[in-house]
Amino acid sequence: MNEQLRDAAALGEVAGTVDRVQLEFEIFGFVLGIQHDCMFLGEPVSFRSPAFAAILNRHGVSLPPGVSLGI
């Protein structure tokens, strides 16, 4: 994932000042949490788009035009 974040920084989608390791850690933790809730608890994950958007917003990540968080 670090390679994708590096590419996104090169395209200006992620600020060069963003700690990419921290962002990668938060995204990975988010995905593991969703997977756990879905597989083991059978919990609905309706909060997933706002939660993921919050991670991206916290790090100043901008999505390219036309891209949505259809998680």
N, C-alpha and C positions, 0 to 999 in steps of 0.2 A: 504494500500500500504506500510505502514511503516514496517509491518511484512515481506513482500517480500523483501524490501530493507535490513532489518536485516539479513534475510537468505542469500541474495546475498553477504553481507559483510562477513558472516561466511564462504562462499564458496570462498572468495577472488575475486569475480566479482566486488565488490565495495570496495574501500579502507576504512579501519576502521576510517580514518580521515575525511571522507566525511560527511558533514552536511546533514543527511538523511532527516530532516524536510525541508530544503531548496530545496533539489533535488525533494522531493515529491511535494512541492509547484510549482516548475517550470514545472514538468511533468503534473500536474493537470491543470495548466494555459494553457499549450500547447494544451491539449486535449479539454478544453473548447473553446479555440480560433478556433481550427479546426472545432469543432461541430457548432459553431456560423457561420463561413464562409460557411460551406456546407449547413446547414439547412436554414439560413435566407437570405444569399446573393447569394447562388448558385455559389459561387466562386470555381474555381478549386483549388485543394490543392496539386499541384505538388511539392511545397516546403517542404512538411511535413517530408519526410525522412531526407533531409539534416538538417532541423531545429531540429528534434529530436536527430539526431546524434551529433549536436553541443551541445545540453544540456548534453548528456551523456559524450562527450569528455571534456567539461568544468569541469566536476566533476570527471574525470579520471575513468569512468566506462568502463570496458572491457566486451565485449560480449563473451559468450562461443564459442568455435570453432564450425563452421557450422551454427551459428545463424546469420540471416541477418535482416535488418530493412525493411522488405517488408510491409511497411505501406501503 
